[in-house]
Amino acid sequence: MKSNSDLRSRAEHIMRLMDQRDEIVEDIRNSFDVAKSVGFNPTAMRKAISVARMEAGKRAKHDQAQGDLELYLAEIEARELVGAQ
């Protein structure tokens, strides 16, 4: 059986990591607030960052779905796709 001091040490380490995570989350939130204050759309930024960080396979699926969405919207709205032939 592990000792109480081992448990305490591990718990304290985890708590320090959680505190660091909380600070990082706050920093990210502040960065989006600053971006918003200079005119950027934070919702669009979050989405763009999320897409940019995707792994290749997931990104390919996302890009295909976006292409399908544009195609369907163009058809529903009876308009031509930009760059369509």
C-alpha positions as CSV (number, residue, x, y, z in Angstrom):
1,M,0.0,0.0,0.0
2,K,1.2,3.5,-0.8
3,S,1.9,5.9,2.1
4,N,-0.3,8.9,3.0
5,S,2.7,11.2,2.2
6,D,2.7,9.7,-1.4
7,L,-1.0,10.4,-1.7
8,R,-0.6,13.9,-0.3
9,S,2.4,14.6,-2.7
10,R,0.5,13.5,-5.7
11,A,-2.6,15.4,-4.7
12,E,-0.6,18.6,-4.2
13,H,1.0,18.2,-7.6
14,I,-2.4,17.8,-9.2
15,M,-3.7,20.8,-7.4
16,R,-0.7,22.9,-8.6
17,L,-1.4,21.8,-12.2
18,M,-5.0,22.7,-11.8
19,D,-4.1,26.2,-10.5
20,Q,-1.8,26.6,-13.5
21,R,-4.6,25.5,-15.8
22,D,-7.0,28.1,-14.2
23,E,-4.4,30.8,-14.8
24,I,-4.0,29.8,-18.5
25,V,-7.8,29.8,-19.0
26,E,-7.9,33.3,-17.6
27,D,-5.1,34.4,-19.8
28,I,-6.9,33.0,-22.9
29,R,-10.1,34.7,-21.8
30,N,-8.3,38.0,-21.5
31,S,-6.6,37.6,-24.9
32,F,-10.0,37.2,-26.5
33,D,-11.3,40.2,-24.6
34,V,-8.4,42.3,-25.9
35,A,-9.0,41.0,-29.5
36,K,-12.7,41.9,-29.2
37,S,-11.8,45.4,-27.9
38,V,-9.8,46.1,-31.1
39,G,-12.6,44.9,-33.4
40,F,-12.1,41.1,-33.8
41,N,-15.0,38.7,-33.5
42,P,-14.1,36.3,-30.7
43,T,-16.6,33.7,-31.7
44,A,-15.1,33.5,-35.2
45,M,-11.6,33.6,-33.8
46,R,-12.3,30.6,-31.5
47,K,-13.7,28.7,-34.4
48,A,-10.8,29.5,-36.7
49,I,-8.3,28.6,-33.9
50,S,-10.1,25.3,-33.3
51,V,-10.0,24.4,-37.0
52,A,-6.4,25.4,-37.4
53,R,-5.4,23.1,-34.5
54,M,-7.3,20.1,-35.9
55,E,-5.3,16.9,-36.8
56,A,-5.1,16.3,-40.6
57,G,-7.8,13.6,-40.7
58,K,-10.3,15.6,-38.7
59,R,-9.5,18.8,-40.6
60,A,-10.2,17.0,-43.9
61,K,-13.6,15.9,-42.7
62,H,-14.3,19.4,-41.4
63,D,-13.3,20.9,-44.7
64,Q,-15.5,18.5,-46.7
65,A,-18.5,19.3,-44.4
66,Q,-17.9,23.0,-44.9
67,G,-17.8,22.5,-48.7
68,D,-21.0,20.6,-48.5
69,L,-22.6,23.3,-46.4
70,E,-21.6,26.0,-48.9
71,L,-23.0,23.9,-51.8
72,Y,-26.3,23.2,-50.0
73,L,-26.7,26.9,-49.0
74,A,-26.0,28.0,-52.5
75,E,-28.6,25.6,-53.9
76,I,-31.2,26.5,-51.2
77,E,-30.6,30.3,-51.8
78,A,-30.5,29.8,-55.6
79,R,-27.1,31.5,-55.9
80,E,-23.8,30.5,-57.6
81,L,-20.9,29.4,-55.5
82,V,-17.9,31.6,-55.7
83,G,-15.2,29.9,-57.8
84,A,-17.7,27.3,-59.1
85,Q,-17.5,26.2,-62.7
